[in-house]
Amino acid sequence: MRGNLTATVVSAGRMMRAVKVRSSKQTYNARIQKHFTHPTTHLVADPTSALRTGDVIRIEPEHHSRFIKHVVTEIISPWGPPIDERPRILSREEREALHKAKRERRDVRRAEKERALREGSVGEGGEGSVGEGGEGAGVEVEEGARKGEGDRQTVRMAGRIQSQRERALHNKGVAERVQRKLDTKGIDVSEVDRRMEQVRI
């Protein structure tokens, strides 16, 4: 098949379902007028973790991530355990089915997360939140959810509120740690503030 390359595994077992391979190609030097071997390294997807360092394999282009753009299709010459004792190399159809199932699971998780955010934002109270404590906002969100409109706006609003709460808790924890350090050292914060005011004046 066009695009197939023969490569040697130079690093395996350090990444999940991926290995580093080295392939060689002939490049022509116009000045010397001679071909030279030029090695190239690739990150290759290994869905079943069947490859070992030293294996001679065949790879083909297939986009998996930003850095992994090839996949193993065949073990030509194994190094170490024989092929029968290793997990089987997946075919193109099996890889596509695996990828499709992964996308479906991701979509389900995303839908559940959005539904949980919507339910939490509509049901939770609290001053200024998107619940029954927020004046006007809770009513608008509840009406939008009832009509099936504004779902994305509700999710974004709930996400912003959640991030604000997390930031407030973080700042509160930082302030408490600083206060404990000051108490341990016997420093009076009010006296420090009074002196700072005098300096400003």
Secondary structure, 3 states (H helix, E strand, C coil): CCCCEEEEEEEEEEECCEEEEEEEEEEEECCCCEEEEEEEEEEEECCCCCCCCCCEEEEEECCCCCCEEEEEEEEEECCCCCHHHCCCCCCHHHHHHHHHHHHHHHHHHHHHHHHHHHHHHHHCCCCCCCCCCCCCHHHHHHHHHHHCCCHHHHHHHHHHHHHHHHHHHHHHHHHHHHHHHHHHHCCCHHHHHHHHHHHHC
